[in-house]
Amino acid sequence: MPERAALDAVVFDIGGTLVRLDFEWMSEALAALGHAVDAAGLRRAEVEGRRHYDRSHGRHLTPGERHPPLGTHGDVHAYFGGMLEAAGVPPELRAPAQERFLARQRETTGLWARPMEGARGTLDALGAMGLRRAAVSNSDGRAEAHLVSCGVRDGIEFVVDSQLVGVEKPDPGIFRIALERLGLPPERTLYVGDIRSVDEAGSHAAGMHFVLLDPHGDYAGPETPAIPDIATLPDWVRGRFRLPEAAARRPGGGGAR
């Protein structure tokens, strides 16, 4: 049996990983346009939005493809369009719905405005295991503020926001910025994300381990490590890596640094 790889840090995506879309507000916005779909239906349809987003990169993932190739930034309209289509929203309502969604995203609170269920407990559990925690996000300069408003910022050591550093996923350069700040080699870090074409592709290009959030088990590639939700991450990590448990047992160990 091969020896487990050592792990010192977990780096997170933010939108769709530590914080989530405000599906409840989105449901109300669609109702105001004349189409009824509940928050649970939108959450289920969101995975189809990811597939459309991936394809907007020119990446139609096929069985057996190891990792999607790198490319330019995907299309948020493809993401929302795929989600709305999967939710059964009529074609004539999709453009006005996207306008409302993007208008909300431009507001201070944004559209990814609710903490992901289980995120806070997961950050605490990883800290207790002696693991450092950071975040890398394609954002507009507000990534850290979103973590604060959702109550999960104090579980993160630092945030790398693409708008502030001038490089975005899937470019491996943004992941290397985080690795430099951590002072760790990529093979001792794990990246957690929800979009294959940016999170999986970019973190692998940087040499990091990766795990995908795949809530319904129908999005990951055949060789993509995946978990159903963020709450299951600590047990998944514990079962696959050698951990710095001794650091967590020292006085003051396990906290964000």
N, C-alpha and C positions, 0 to 999 in steps of 0.2 A: 504494500500500500504506500503510495507516494507521501512524502512529508508535506504537511500543510504549509502553505505560504504564510509568512509573518505579516501581520497587519498593524499599522500604527495610526491610521487616520481614515475617516470616512468623509468624503466630500459630496455635497448634495446639490442637485438642481433645486430650484425654488418653485416656480410655477408648475403645478401638477404633481409636485413631490412633497414639499413642506407646506405649501399653501395651495388652495384649490380654487377653481372657478366658483363664483357665487351662483350655483345652479338654481337656488331658490329665487333670486332676483331675475335670472334669465327666464324662468318659467313665468313669472309675472309679466315680464316684458312681452313675451310671446302671446300671453293671454290678452294683453292690451291690443295686440295686432289681430286678434281673432282666432288664434290657434291654441288649443289646450294641450299641453304636455307637462307632466309633473317633473320635479327635480330629479327623481330617480330615473325617469326615462331619458333625460338629458345626460345624466351621468353615464348611463349605458351607451348612449349614442356618441359620447365624446371619443371613444376609442376609434370610431370610424373617422373622426376628425383627424386623429393622429395619422391614420393611413393616407388620407388625402394630403396632409402636410408633407409626409415622406415623399409621396409621388410628385409634389410640387418642386422637390429638389431634383427630379429626374431619377428617383430611386424607386422603381417598382420591385420590391423585394421578392425574390423567388425562393422556393425550397432549396436548401443546400447552400445558399449564399452565406458566406461566413460573416462578413461585416459590410454594411453599405458603404459606398465610396464617399469621399468628401465632395463638397460643392458649395454653392452659394446659399444664402439664407432662404429658408422656405417661405411660403405665402400664408399669412394669417387668414386671408380670405378663403383659401383652400381648406384650412383647418375648421373654421366656423361653418363653411359651406358643407363640408362632409358631415359635420355633426348635425346640422339642421336637416339635411337630407335623410340621414339615418333616423332622426327623430320624427320623420313624417311631415315636416313642415312643407307646405305647398311651395312650388318654385317662385310664385309671385310674391311670397312673403319673405323669402330668404334675404334679399338685398336690404329691405327695410329693417329686418331683424339684425343683420350684421351692422348696419349703421347705428342702431341703438347700442349694440354690444361695444362697438369701438368708441362710441361717445362716452360710455361708462368707463372704458379703459383709460380714456384721457383724463378722467377726473382724478382727484387726489387719491381716493381709495382704490381705484383701479377695478378690474373685473376679477382678477385672482385675489380675492379679498377675504377668504375664510381659511382658518388653519386646517390643514389636512388632518383628518381623524387619526389619532395615534402618534402624530408627529412629536408632540411635547414629551410623551412618555418614552418614545424611541430615542430621542436626543439624550434624555437623562440616563437611560439604560446603557447606551454606548459610552457615555462619560464614565459611568460606574465600572465599565469594562476596561477603562484606561485608554480609550480611543479619543484622539483629537477629532474635532468636527468643524468643517468649513463649508462654504457654499460658493458655487460658480453658476452664474445665471446670465442668459441673454435677456437684458432688461433695458430700461430707458433712463437709468439713473436712480430709480426708486426701489431697487431690490431690497436694500436694507430696511427702508421704511416699511415695506410690506411685511417683512419679518417682525418688525416691532409691533405693527398694528395687529398682527395675528398672534402675538404673545410667544413667539419662538426665537426671538433674536438672541436672548441670553444663553441659549444652548449652542450657539455658533461662535467660533473663535473670530472669524473674519468673513467678509463677503467680497467676491470678485464680480463686479457688475460690468457687463460688456460695454455699456455706454461710457463708463468712466475710464476703462483701460484701452478702448479703441480696437478691440478684437473680440469676435464672438464665436460661439460654438457653431459648427463643428471644428473650427480651426484649433488644432492642438495647442496653439500658443496660449489660449486663455486658461487651459488646464495647467500649463507649465508655470504660469504666473502663480497659481495656487500652490503648486508643488514647491516653487522657490520660497514662498512665504512660510510654508510648513517646514522647509528644510529636509524634505523626505524624497527618496527615489519613487518613481511611479509604481514600481512593483510592490511597494508597501502601503499603497493607498487604494481605496475602493471608491468608485463614483456611483451614485444612485440617481437615476433619472427615469423619465417617462416617455421620451421620444427617441426612437431608434436612430433616425437620420441625423440628429445632432448630439444626443447624449451618448449613445452607444458608439457611434462612429468616431466622435471627437475624443472620448476618453480612451478608447482603444488605440487611436493614433498617437496619443500621448503616452501609451504604455501602462495605463492603469487597469486595475480590475474593474468590472462593471456588473451591476445588477439592474434589471428593468422592473418597474412597477407595471404589472400586467393584471389588472383586477379581474378579468374574465377568462384569462388563460388562452386568449385567441389572437394575441398581437405579437408575441415574441417570436423571433426566428428559431429554427431548429437547434441552434447552438447558443442561443442567448440565455444566460442565467436570468431567472425571473422569480418574483415573489408577488403575491396577490395584493398586498398593501404594506404601508410603511410600518405598521405595528408588528409585522412578522420579521422585520429586518434583524433585530438583535439575535434571535434564535438562529436565523439563517447564517449570520456572520459567525456566531459561536460554533456552528457545526462545520465551518469550512476553513477557518483561519486560526493560526496561532496568535493569541492575543497578549497584550502587555498587562496582564492581570495584576502583576506585582505593583505596577504604577498606580493602579486604582486603589490598592490597599494602603499605600503610603498616606500619611496625613495630608489632606488637601489634594490628593490625587483624583483624577477623573473629571475635574472641572474644565471649562473652556479657558484657554490660555491666550 
